[in-house]
């Protein structure tokens, strides 16, 4: 009998010591470890966690209404395949795969209506485009259309419209009804007041 009591007493003491230490390596999440924080930033409960700083990019002022310094050239394919209708620059009437280049400032929108038979590439070579009435760039047709930011150039597209609520309207800053690729080794920044 004394032997049974002694064994029970040893088991009770062992269990009490084991649970008071709080170290139970066989139970995940319960083990307490010390961490070396000498080279790390300490965060306490009353301090907010570090966060990534973000800033809203503002749209710079556009050129005066009707003022544009747009330069257009055809580097391959259908020459002079563009026309102006008010503040709209339209590329259309292609008779071959075509590459056009644009640079300068323009207060208006660009419409690409290349047809279904030909590829069209618009090279942006230092373009700043503002539009407050429609999508700054609207692609209506083309076998394949590519927007290319040329190497070592900075290009900006600013959609200055208020939020678009009309379901029929082109809501995006760059809107395409056909296959569209955007690429190049230059920089292209697109900013929309309505975040589209």
CORFEN-V54390 format. One line per field, one symbol per residue. ss: DSSP state (h for helix, s for strand, l for the rest). phi: phi as a letter, one per 30 degrees, with the letter a starting at -180 (. if undefined). A space follows every 10 residues. Layout:
# CORFEN-V54390
ss=???
phi=???
This chain:
# CORFEN-V54390
ss=lhhhhhhhhh hhhhhhhhhh hlllllllll llllllllll llllllllll llllllllll llllllllll ssssssllll lssssllsss sslllllsss ssssssslss ssslllllss ssssssssss slllllssss sllssssssl lllssssssl llllllllll lllsssllls ssslllssss ssllll
phi=.ddddddddd dddddddddd dicbddcdic dcbccdcdcc ddccddcddd bddbbddddd dddeeicbcd cbbccajddh cbacbicccc caidbaebbb cbajcbclbc ccbdiccbdb bccccjcbbc bccadebbcc aleacbcbdd eibcbbbccc ddedcddddd dddbcbcbdb cbajcdcbcc bbdcic
